[in-house]
Amino acid sequence: MSASNHPNHTVLARRLQDYLRWRNANARHPDVLAAQRRERARVRSERQQRWGRPSTAA
């Protein structure tokens, strides 16, 4: 509830459930999600950047 502008927990929970219902009804196609993951991986490999490794200072 902190840092939210909802008057009480019931309203917050209802808004959250509404959002999750909308998100589930408007899910993106798995092929589109896989293509986006491949593109992000390609960009990372171009920069030779691995997960969790800080970039070195030049």
All heavy atoms as a GROMACS GRO file, in nm:
protein
  484
    1MET      N    1   0.081  -0.119   0.000
    1MET     CA    2   0.000   0.000   0.000
    1MET      C    3   0.086   0.126   0.000
    1MET      O    4   0.043   0.227  -0.051
    1MET     CB    5  -0.089   0.003   0.124
    1MET     CG    6  -0.212  -0.084   0.118
    1MET     SD    7  -0.355  -0.012   0.038
    1MET     CE    8  -0.378   0.142   0.114
    2SER      N    9   0.206   0.116   0.058
    2SER     CA   10   0.287   0.236   0.061
    2SER      C   11   0.327   0.275  -0.081
    2SER      O   12   0.344   0.189  -0.168
    2SER     CB   13   0.411   0.214   0.146
    2SER     OG   14   0.495   0.121   0.086
    3ALA      N   15   0.338   0.402  -0.105
    3ALA     CA   16   0.374   0.459  -0.235
    3ALA      C   17   0.267   0.432  -0.341
    3ALA      O   18   0.295   0.434  -0.459
    3ALA     CB   19   0.510   0.410  -0.281
    4SER      N   20   0.145   0.404  -0.299
    4SER     CA   21   0.036   0.390  -0.396
    4SER      C   22  -0.069   0.496  -0.363
    4SER      O   23  -0.081   0.540  -0.249
    4SER     CB   24  -0.027   0.251  -0.390
    4SER     OG   25  -0.104   0.235  -0.273
    5ASN      N   26  -0.145   0.535  -0.463
    5ASN     CA   27  -0.243   0.640  -0.439
    5ASN      C   28  -0.385   0.582  -0.433
    5ASN      O   29  -0.480   0.645  -0.473
    5ASN     CB   30  -0.233   0.748  -0.547
    5ASN     CG   31  -0.245   0.688  -0.687
    5ASN    OD1   32  -0.259   0.568  -0.702
    5ASN    ND2   33  -0.237   0.773  -0.788
    6HIS      N   34  -0.397   0.458  -0.384
    6HIS     CA   35  -0.528   0.396  -0.367
    6HIS      C   36  -0.576   0.418  -0.224
    6HIS      O   37  -0.496   0.414  -0.131
    6HIS     CB   38  -0.519   0.247  -0.399
    6HIS     CG   39  -0.483   0.220  -0.542
    6HIS    ND1   40  -0.354   0.208  -0.585
    6HIS    CD2   41  -0.561   0.207  -0.651
    6HIS    CE1   42  -0.353   0.188  -0.715
    6HIS    NE2   43  -0.476   0.187  -0.758
    7PRO      N   44  -0.705   0.442  -0.207
    7PRO     CA   45  -0.754   0.478  -0.073
    7PRO      C   46  -0.745   0.365   0.029
    7PRO      O   47  -0.726   0.390   0.148
    7PRO     CB   48  -0.900   0.516  -0.097
    7PRO     CG   49  -0.937   0.458  -0.229
    7PRO     CD   50  -0.811   0.446  -0.308
    8ASN      N   51  -0.758   0.239  -0.013
    8ASN     CA   52  -0.750   0.128   0.082
    8ASN      C   53  -0.706   0.000   0.010
    8ASN      O   54  -0.694  -0.002  -0.112
    8ASN     CB   55  -0.883   0.107   0.156
    8ASN     CG   56  -0.998   0.084   0.061
    8ASN    OD1   57  -0.984   0.013  -0.038
    8ASN    ND2   58  -1.112   0.146   0.089
    9HIS      N   59  -0.687  -0.103   0.088
    9HIS     CA   60  -0.635  -0.227   0.033
    9HIS      C   61  -0.734  -0.293  -0.064
    9HIS      O   62  -0.693  -0.354  -0.162
    9HIS     CB   63  -0.603  -0.323   0.148
    9HIS     CG   64  -0.533  -0.447   0.103
    9HIS    ND1   65  -0.601  -0.561   0.069
    9HIS    CD2   66  -0.402  -0.475   0.086
    9HIS    CE1   67  -0.515  -0.654   0.032
    9HIS    NE2   68  -0.394  -0.605   0.042
   10THR      N   69  -0.863  -0.282  -0.037
   10THR     CA   70  -0.964  -0.344  -0.124
   10THR      C   71  -0.959  -0.285  -0.264
   10THR      O   72  -0.962  -0.358  -0.364
   10THR     CB   73  -1.104  -0.324  -0.064
   10THR    OG1   74  -1.104  -0.376   0.070
   10THR    CG2   75  -1.208  -0.397  -0.145
   11VAL      N   76  -0.948  -0.153  -0.274
   11VAL     CA   77  -0.942  -0.087  -0.404
   11VAL      C   78  -0.813  -0.127  -0.477
   11VAL      O   79  -0.815  -0.157  -0.597
   11VAL     CB   80  -0.951   0.066  -0.388
   11VAL    CG1   81  -0.928   0.136  -0.520
   11VAL    CG2   82  -1.085   0.105  -0.328
   12LEU      N   83  -0.703  -0.129  -0.404
   12LEU     CA   84  -0.575  -0.168  -0.462
   12LEU      C   85  -0.582  -0.310  -0.516
   12LEU      O   86  -0.539  -0.337  -0.629
   12LEU     CB   87  -0.463  -0.155  -0.358
   12LEU     CG   88  -0.324  -0.197  -0.401
   12LEU    CD1   89  -0.275  -0.110  -0.515
   12LEU    CD2   90  -0.229  -0.191  -0.284
   13ALA      N   91  -0.637  -0.403  -0.438
   13ALA     CA   92  -0.647  -0.542  -0.479
   13ALA      C   93  -0.737  -0.555  -0.602
   13ALA      O   94  -0.707  -0.630  -0.694
   13ALA     CB   95  -0.700  -0.628  -0.365
   14ARG      N   96  -0.846  -0.483  -0.606
   14ARG     CA   97  -0.937  -0.490  -0.720
   14ARG      C   98  -0.871  -0.437  -0.846
   14ARG      O   99  -0.884  -0.496  -0.954
   14ARG     CB  100  -1.065  -0.412  -0.689
   14ARG     CG  101  -1.174  -0.437  -0.790
   14ARG     CD  102  -1.306  -0.380  -0.743
   14ARG     NE  103  -1.352  -0.451  -0.624
   14ARG     CZ  104  -1.397  -0.391  -0.513
   14ARG    NH1  105  -1.403  -0.260  -0.506
   14ARG    NH2  106  -1.437  -0.462  -0.410
   15ARG      N  107  -0.799  -0.326  -0.835
   15ARG     CA  108  -0.727  -0.272  -0.952
   15ARG      C  109  -0.621  -0.369  -1.002
   15ARG      O  110  -0.602  -0.387  -1.121
   15ARG     CB  111  -0.662  -0.139  -0.917
   15ARG     CG  112  -0.758  -0.028  -0.887
   15ARG     CD  113  -0.794   0.049  -1.013
   15ARG     NE  114  -0.899   0.146  -0.988
   15ARG     CZ  115  -0.880   0.271  -0.949
   15ARG    NH1  116  -0.757   0.315  -0.931
   15ARG    NH2  117  -0.981   0.351  -0.930
   16LEU      N  118  -0.550  -0.432  -0.908
   16LEU     CA  119  -0.448  -0.528  -0.945
   16LEU      C  120  -0.510  -0.648  -1.017
   16LEU      O  121  -0.460  -0.693  -1.120
   16LEU     CB  122  -0.372  -0.574  -0.821
   16LEU     CG  123  -0.261  -0.677  -0.843
   16LEU    CD1  124  -0.155  -0.622  -0.937
   16LEU    CD2  125  -0.201  -0.716  -0.711
   17GLN      N  126  -0.621  -0.698  -0.965
   17GLN     CA  127  -0.689  -0.811  -1.030
   17GLN      C  128  -0.740  -0.773  -1.167
   17GLN      O  129  -0.731  -0.852  -1.263
   17GLN     CB  130  -0.804  -0.860  -0.943
   17GLN     CG  131  -0.757  -0.929  -0.816
   17GLN     CD  132  -0.868  -0.949  -0.716
   17GLN    OE1  133  -0.980  -0.901  -0.736
   17GLN    NE2  134  -0.838  -1.020  -0.609
   18ASP      N  135  -0.792  -0.652  -1.182
   18ASP     CA  136  -0.838  -0.604  -1.313
   18ASP      C  137  -0.722  -0.600  -1.413
   18ASP      O  138  -0.736  -0.642  -1.528
   18ASP     CB  139  -0.901  -0.466  -1.303
   18ASP     CG  140  -1.035  -0.468  -1.233
   18ASP    OD1  141  -1.095  -0.577  -1.221
   18ASP    OD2  142  -1.080  -0.361  -1.191
   19TYR      N  143  -0.608  -0.549  -1.367
   19TYR     CA  144  -0.492  -0.541  -1.455
   19TYR      C  145  -0.446  -0.680  -1.497
   19TYR      O  146  -0.417  -0.705  -1.614
   19TYR     CB  147  -0.377  -0.466  -1.388
   19TYR     CG  148  -0.248  -0.484  -1.462
   19TYR    CD1  149  -0.227  -0.424  -1.586
   19TYR    CD2  150  -0.147  -0.565  -1.412
   19TYR    CE1  151  -0.111  -0.443  -1.657
   19TYR    CE2  152  -0.030  -0.586  -1.482
   19TYR     CZ  153  -0.012  -0.524  -1.605
   19TYR     OH  154   0.103  -0.546  -1.674
   20LEU      N  155  -0.438  -0.773  -1.400
   20LEU     CA  156  -0.393  -0.908  -1.433
   20LEU      C  157  -0.491  -0.977  -1.527
   20LEU      O  158  -0.450  -1.050  -1.618
   20LEU     CB  159  -0.375  -0.989  -1.305
   20LEU     CG  160  -0.259  -0.945  -1.217
   20LEU    CD1  161  -0.258  -1.024  -1.087
   20LEU    CD2  162  -0.128  -0.958  -1.290
   21ARG      N  163  -0.620  -0.953  -1.510
   21ARG     CA  164  -0.720  -1.010  -1.600
   21ARG      C  165  -0.700  -0.955  -1.742
   21ARG      O  166  -0.705  -1.028  -1.840
   21ARG     CB  167  -0.860  -0.978  -1.548
   21ARG     CG  168  -0.969  -1.058  -1.612
   21ARG     CD  169  -1.104  -1.030  -1.547
   21ARG     NE  170  -1.104  -1.063  -1.404
   21ARG     CZ  171  -1.120  -0.975  -1.304
   21ARG    NH1  172  -1.140  -0.848  -1.330
   21ARG    NH2  173  -1.117  -1.014  -1.179
   22TRP      N  174  -0.673  -0.824  -1.752
   22TRP     CA  175  -0.650  -0.762  -1.883
   22TRP      C  176  -0.523  -0.818  -1.947
   22TRP      O  177  -0.521  -0.852  -2.064
   22TRP     CB  178  -0.637  -0.611  -1.867
   22TRP     CG  179  -0.598  -0.545  -1.995
   22TRP    CD1  180  -0.680  -0.503  -2.095
   22TRP    CD2  181  -0.464  -0.516  -2.039
   22TRP    NE1  182  -0.606  -0.449  -2.198
   22TRP    CE2  183  -0.473  -0.457  -2.166
   22TRP    CE3  184  -0.339  -0.536  -1.983
   22TRP    CZ2  185  -0.360  -0.416  -2.236
   22TRP    CZ3  186  -0.228  -0.497  -2.054
   22TRP    CH2  187  -0.240  -0.437  -2.180
   23ARG      N  188  -0.417  -0.830  -1.865
   23ARG     CA  189  -0.290  -0.877  -1.918
   23ARG      C  190  -0.302  -1.021  -1.969
   23ARG      O  191  -0.247  -1.057  -2.073
   23ARG     CB  192  -0.181  -0.869  -1.812
   23ARG     CG  193  -0.041  -0.890  -1.868
   23ARG     CD  194   0.062  -0.888  -1.762
   23ARG     NE  195   0.047  -1.006  -1.677
   23ARG     CZ  196   0.129  -1.036  -1.578
   23ARG    NH1  197   0.227  -0.955  -1.546
   23ARG    NH2  198   0.111  -1.145  -1.506
   24ASN      N  199  -0.374  -1.105  -1.898
   24ASN     CA  200  -0.392  -1.243  -1.940
   24ASN      C  201  -0.476  -1.250  -2.067
   24ASN      O  202  -0.452  -1.335  -2.153
   24ASN     CB  203  -0.457  -1.326  -1.829
   24ASN     CG  204  -0.361  -1.350  -1.714
   24ASN    OD1  205  -0.241  -1.345  -1.731
   24ASN    ND2  206  -0.417  -1.373  -1.596
   25ALA      N  207  -0.573  -1.162  -2.082
   25ALA     CA  208  -0.658  -1.162  -2.201
   25ALA      C  209  -0.584  -1.107  -2.322
   25ALA      O  210  -0.618  -1.140  -2.436
   25ALA     CB  211  -0.784  -1.081  -2.175
   26ASN      N  212  -0.482  -1.023  -2.300
   26ASN     CA  213  -0.411  -0.958  -2.410
   26ASN      C  214  -0.265  -1.003  -2.415
   26ASN      O  215  -0.176  -0.923  -2.443
   26ASN     CB  216  -0.417  -0.806  -2.394
   26ASN     CG  217  -0.558  -0.755  -2.409
   26ASN    OD1  218  -0.614  -0.756  -2.517
   26ASN    ND2  219  -0.617  -0.714  -2.297
   27ALA      N  220  -0.243  -1.130  -2.391
   27ALA     CA  221  -0.106  -1.182  -2.391
   27ALA      C  222  -0.050  -1.180  -2.533
   27ALA      O  223  -0.123  -1.201  -2.630
   27ALA     CB  224  -0.104  -1.323  -2.336
   28ARG      N  225   0.080  -1.156  -2.543
   28ARG     CA  226   0.145  -1.157  -2.674
   28ARG      C  227   0.171  -1.300  -2.718
   28ARG      O  228   0.182  -1.391  -2.636
   28ARG     CB  229   0.275  -1.078  -2.669
   28ARG     CG  230   0.247  -0.928  -2.660
   28ARG     CD  231   0.373  -0.850  -2.664
   28ARG     NE  232   0.442  -0.866  -2.535
   28ARG     CZ  233   0.559  -0.815  -2.509
   28ARG    NH1  234   0.623  -0.745  -2.598
   28ARG    NH2  235   0.616  -0.833  -2.392
   29HIS      N  236   0.183  -1.319  -2.845
   29HIS     CA  237   0.204  -1.452  -2.901
   29HIS      C  238   0.342  -1.504  -2.861
   29HIS      O  239   0.439  -1.428  -2.861
   29HIS     CB  240   0.192  -1.445  -3.054
   29HIS     CG  241   0.176  -1.579  -3.116
   29HIS    ND1  242   0.283  -1.658  -3.150
   29HIS    CD2  243   0.065  -1.650  -3.150
   29HIS    CE1  244   0.240  -1.771  -3.202
   29HIS    NE2  245   0.107  -1.768  -3.203
   30PRO      N  246   0.353  -1.632  -2.826
   30PRO     CA  247   0.483  -1.687  -2.783
   30PRO      C  248   0.593  -1.670  -2.886
   30PRO      O  249   0.710  -1.651  -2.850
   30PRO     CB  250   0.454  -1.835  -2.758
   30PRO     CG  251   0.308  -1.843  -2.734
   30PRO     CD  252   0.245  -1.731  -2.812
   31ASP      N  253   0.558  -1.676  -3.015
   31ASP     CA  254   0.661  -1.657  -3.119
   31ASP      C  255   0.717  -1.515  -3.117
   31ASP      O  256   0.837  -1.494  -3.139
   31ASP     CB  257   0.604  -1.688  -3.257
   31ASP     CG  258   0.567  -1.835  -3.273
   31ASP    OD1  259   0.619  -1.916  -3.193
   31ASP    OD2  260   0.488  -1.866  -3.363
   32VAL      N  261   0.631  -1.418  -3.089
   32VAL     CA  262   0.676  -1.278  -3.081
   32VAL      C  263   0.770  -1.261  -2.961
   32VAL      O  264   0.875  -1.197  -2.972
   32VAL     CB  265   0.555  -1.182  -3.070
   32VAL    CG1  266   0.600  -1.040  -3.044
   32VAL    CG2  267   0.471  -1.191  -3.196
   33LEU      N  268   0.733  -1.319  -2.847
   33LEU     CA  269   0.818  -1.309  -2.728
   33LEU      C  270   0.953  -1.376  -2.753
   33LEU      O  271   1.058  -1.324  -2.714
   33LEU     CB  272   0.748  -1.374  -2.609
   33LEU     CG  273   0.621  -1.304  -2.562
   33LEU    CD1  274   0.554  -1.385  -2.453
   33LEU    CD2  275   0.652  -1.165  -2.512
   34ALA      N  276   0.953  -1.492  -2.820
   34ALA     CA  277   1.079  -1.561  -2.848
   34ALA      C  278   1.166  -1.479  -2.942
   34ALA      O  279   1.288  -1.472  -2.925
   34ALA     CB  280   1.050  -1.698  -2.909
   35ALA      N  281   1.105  -1.414  -3.041
   35ALA     CA  282   1.181  -1.330  -3.133
   35ALA      C  283   1.243  -1.211  -3.060
   35ALA      O  284   1.358  -1.174  -3.088
   35ALA     CB  285   1.092  -1.282  -3.247
   36GLN      N  286   1.169  -1.152  -2.967
   36GLN     CA  287   1.225  -1.041  -2.890
   36GLN      C  288   1.341  -1.087  -2.803
   36GLN      O  289   1.443  -1.018  -2.791
   36GLN     CB  290   1.116  -0.978  -2.803
   36GLN     CG  291   1.014  -0.900  -2.883
   36GLN     CD  292   0.903  -0.847  -2.797
   36GLN    OE1  293   0.877  -0.897  -2.688
   36GLN    NE2  294   0.835  -0.745  -2.847
   37ARG      N  295   1.330  -1.206  -2.742
   37ARG     CA  296   1.442  -1.258  -2.662
   37ARG      C  297   1.565  -1.281  -2.749
   37ARG      O  298   1.677  -1.250  -2.708
   37ARG     CB  299   1.401  -1.390  -2.594
   37ARG     CG  300   1.323  -1.373  -2.466
   37ARG     CD  301   1.320  -1.502  -2.387
   37ARG     NE  302   1.270  -1.614  -2.464
   37ARG     CZ  303   1.143  -1.647  -2.478
   37ARG    NH1  304   1.051  -1.575  -2.419
   37ARG    NH2  305   1.108  -1.752  -2.550
   38ARG      N  306   1.545  -1.339  -2.867
   38ARG     CA  307   1.659  -1.362  -2.957
   38ARG      C  308   1.725  -1.231  -2.997
   38ARG      O  309   1.848  -1.222  -3.003
   38ARG     CB  310   1.613  -1.438  -3.081
   38ARG     CG  311   1.594  -1.586  -3.058
   38ARG     CD  312   1.580  -1.661  -3.190
   38ARG     NE  313   1.471  -1.612  -3.272
   38ARG     CZ  314   1.345  -1.654  -3.265
   38ARG    NH1  315   1.312  -1.749  -3.180
   38ARG    NH2  316   1.251  -1.604  -3.344
   39GLU      N  317   1.645  -1.130  -3.024
   39GLU     CA  318   1.702  -1.000  -3.063
   39GLU      C  319   1.783  -0.939  -2.949
   39GLU      O  320   1.892  -0.886  -2.970
   39GLU     CB  321   1.589  -0.906  -3.107
   39GLU     CG  322   1.634  -0.766  -3.141
   39GLU     CD  323   1.728  -0.758  -3.259
   39GLU    OE1  324   1.737  -0.856  -3.337
   39GLU    OE2  325   1.795  -0.655  -3.275
   40ARG      N  326   1.730  -0.945  -2.826
   40ARG     CA  327   1.805  -0.893  -2.712
   40ARG      C  328   1.935  -0.969  -2.692
   40ARG      O  329   2.039  -0.910  -2.661
   40ARG     CB  330   1.719  -0.897  -2.586
   40ARG     CG  331   1.610  -0.792  -2.582
   40ARG     CD  332   1.550  -0.777  -2.444
   40ARG     NE  333   1.491  -0.901  -2.397
   40ARG     CZ  334   1.364  -0.935  -2.410
   40ARG    NH1  335   1.280  -0.854  -2.471
   40ARG    NH2  336   1.319  -1.049  -2.363
   41ALA      N  337   1.931  -1.101  -2.711
   41ALA     CA  338   2.053  -1.182  -2.697
   41ALA      C  339   2.154  -1.145  -2.806
   41ALA      O  340   2.274  -1.140  -2.780
   41ALA     CB  341   2.019  -1.330  -2.704
   42ARG      N  342   2.106  -1.118  -2.928
   42ARG     CA  343   2.196  -1.080  -3.037
   42ARG      C  344   2.265  -0.948  -3.005
   42ARG      O  345   2.386  -0.933  -3.022
   42ARG     CB  346   2.118  -1.068  -3.168
   42ARG     CG  347   2.206  -1.040  -3.288
   42ARG     CD  348   2.123  -1.010  -3.410
   42ARG     NE  349   2.046  -0.887  -3.396
   42ARG     CZ  350   2.096  -0.764  -3.408
   42ARG    NH1  351   2.223  -0.746  -3.433
   42ARG    NH2  352   2.019  -0.658  -3.394
   43VAL      N  353   2.190  -0.852  -2.953
   43VAL     CA  354   2.247  -0.722  -2.919
   43VAL      C  355   2.350  -0.738  -2.806
   43VAL      O  356   2.458  -0.680  -2.811
   43VAL     CB  357   2.135  -0.623  -2.879
   43VAL    CG1  358   2.193  -0.496  -2.819
   43VAL    CG2  359   2.049  -0.590  -2.999
   44ARG      N  360   2.318  -0.821  -2.707
   44ARG     CA  361   2.414  -0.844  -2.599
   44ARG      C  362   2.541  -0.908  -2.651
   44ARG      O  363   2.651  -0.872  -2.610
   44ARG     CB  364   2.353  -0.935  -2.491
   44ARG     CG  365   2.275  -0.865  -2.384
   44ARG     CD  366   2.255  -0.954  -2.262
   44ARG     NE  367   2.221  -1.090  -2.294
   44ARG     CZ  368   2.098  -1.135  -2.316
   44ARG    NH1  369   1.995  -1.054  -2.307
   44ARG    NH2  370   2.077  -1.262  -2.344
   45SER      N  371   2.527  -1.004  -2.744
   45SER     CA  372   2.647  -1.071  -2.794
   45SER      C  373   2.731  -0.976  -2.878
   45SER      O  374   2.854  -0.989  -2.881
   45SER     CB  375   2.609  -1.195  -2.874
   45SER     OG  376   2.547  -1.159  -2.995
   46GLU      N  377   2.669  -0.883  -2.947
   46GLU     CA  378   2.745  -0.783  -3.022
   46GLU      C  379   2.831  -0.699  -2.929
   46GLU      O  380   2.943  -0.663  -2.961
   46GLU     CB  381   2.653  -0.692  -3.101
   46GLU     CG  382   2.598  -0.752  -3.229
   46GLU     CD  383   2.508  -0.655  -3.302
   46GLU    OE1  384   2.482  -0.544  -3.250
   46GLU    OE2  385   2.462  -0.690  -3.411
   47ARG      N  386   2.776  -0.668  -2.812
   47ARG     CA  387   2.851  -0.588  -2.715
   47ARG      C  388   2.942  -0.675  -2.630
   47ARG      O  389   3.012  -0.624  -2.543
   47ARG     CB  390   2.754  -0.512  -2.625
   47ARG     CG  391   2.676  -0.405  -2.697
   47ARG     CD  392   2.591  -0.327  -2.602
   47ARG     NE  393   2.494  -0.416  -2.537
   47ARG     CZ  394   2.402  -0.377  -2.451
   47ARG    NH1  395   2.395  -0.251  -2.415
   47ARG    NH2  396   2.316  -0.462  -2.399
   48GLN      N  397   2.937  -0.806  -2.650
   48GLN     CA  398   3.013  -0.903  -2.570
   48GLN      C  399   2.986  -0.882  -2.422
   48GLN      O  400   3.076  -0.880  -2.339
   48GLN     CB  401   3.161  -0.894  -2.600
   48GLN     CG  402   3.193  -0.928  -2.744
   48GLN     CD  403   3.340  -0.917  -2.775
   48GLN    OE1  404   3.418  -0.867  -2.695
   48GLN    NE2  405   3.378  -0.961  -2.892
   49GLN      N  406   2.858  -0.870  -2.390
   49GLN     CA  407   2.818  -0.846  -2.251
   49GLN      C  408   2.746  -0.970  -2.199
   49GLN      O  409   2.656  -1.022  -2.262
   49GLN     CB  410   2.722  -0.726  -2.245
   49GLN     CG  411   2.670  -0.699  -2.105
   49GLN     CD  412   2.574  -0.582  -2.106
   49GLN    OE1  413   2.544  -0.526  -2.210
   49GLN    NE2  414   2.524  -0.548  -1.990
   50ARG      N  415   2.790  -1.017  -2.085
   50ARG     CA  416   2.726  -1.132  -2.023
   50ARG      C  417   2.645  -1.085  -1.902
   50ARG      O  418   2.659  -0.976  -1.854
   50ARG     CB  419   2.829  -1.235  -1.981
   50ARG     CG  420   2.903  -1.295  -2.098
   50ARG     CD  421   2.957  -1.430  -2.060
   50ARG     NE  422   3.022  -1.495  -2.170
   50ARG     CZ  423   2.960  -1.577  -2.254
   50ARG    NH1  424   2.836  -1.607  -2.238
   50ARG    NH2  425   3.027  -1.632  -2.353
   51TRP      N  426   2.561  -1.176  -1.852
   51TRP     CA  427   2.474  -1.141  -1.739
   51TRP      C  428   2.557  -1.107  -1.616
   51TRP      O  429   2.649  -1.180  -1.580
   51TRP     CB  430   2.382  -1.258  -1.705
   51TRP     CG  431   2.281  -1.282  -1.809
   51TRP    CD1  432   2.277  -1.386  -1.897
   51TRP    CD2  433   2.167  -1.201  -1.839
   51TRP    NE1  434   2.169  -1.376  -1.979
   51TRP    CE2  435   2.100  -1.263  -1.947
   51TRP    CE3  436   2.116  -1.084  -1.788
   51TRP    CZ2  437   1.983  -1.209  -2.000
   51TRP    CZ3  438   2.001  -1.031  -1.842
   51TRP    CH2  439   1.937  -1.094  -1.947
   52GLY      N  440   2.523  -0.998  -1.549
   52GLY     CA  441   2.579  -0.965  -1.419
   52GLY      C  442   2.723  -0.917  -1.420
   52GLY      O  443   2.779  -0.891  -1.316
   53ARG      N  444   2.786  -0.908  -1.535
   53ARG     CA  445   2.923  -0.863  -1.541
   53ARG      C  446   2.926  -0.713  -1.567
   53ARG      O  447   2.872  -0.667  -1.667
   53ARG     CB  448   2.998  -0.937  -1.650
   53ARG     CG  449   3.146  -0.899  -1.656
   53ARG     CD  450   3.216  -0.977  -1.762
   53ARG     NE  451   3.217  -1.118  -1.728
   53ARG     CZ  452   3.269  -1.213  -1.804
   53ARG    NH1  453   3.320  -1.183  -1.921
   53ARG    NH2  454   3.268  -1.338  -1.767
   54PRO      N  455   2.987  -0.634  -1.479
   54PRO     CA  456   2.991  -0.489  -1.502
   54PRO      C  457   3.078  -0.455  -1.622
   54PRO      O  458   3.173  -0.526  -1.653
   54PRO     CB  459   3.050  -0.433  -1.374
   54PRO     CG  460   3.127  -0.546  -1.314
   54PRO     CD  461   3.056  -0.672  -1.357
   55SER      N  462   3.042  -0.348  -1.689
   55SER     CA  463   3.122  -0.305  -1.804
   55SER      C  464   3.255  -0.248  -1.753
   55SER      O  465   3.262  -0.182  -1.651
   55SER     CB  466   3.046  -0.200  -1.884
   55SER     OG  467   3.018  -0.088  -1.805
   56THR      N  468   3.360  -0.274  -1.828
   56THR     CA  469   3.492  -0.227  -1.788
   56THR      C  470   3.511  -0.082  -1.833
   56THR      O  471   3.464  -0.042  -1.940
   56THR     CB  472   3.603  -0.314  -1.850
   56THR    OG1  473   3.586  -0.311  -1.991
   56THR    CG2  474   3.593  -0.458  -1.800
   57ALA      N  475   3.580  -0.006  -1.753
   57ALA     CA  476   3.608   0.133  -1.785
   57ALA      C  477   3.721   0.141  -1.887
   57ALA      O  478   3.823   0.071  -1.875
   57ALA     CB  479   3.645   0.211  -1.661
   58ALA      N  480   3.705   0.223  -1.987
   58ALA     CA  481   3.809   0.235  -2.092
   58ALA      C  482   3.922   0.324  -2.046
   58ALA      O  483   3.909   0.415  -1.972
   58ALA     CB  484   3.749   0.291  -2.218
   0.00000   0.00000   0.00000
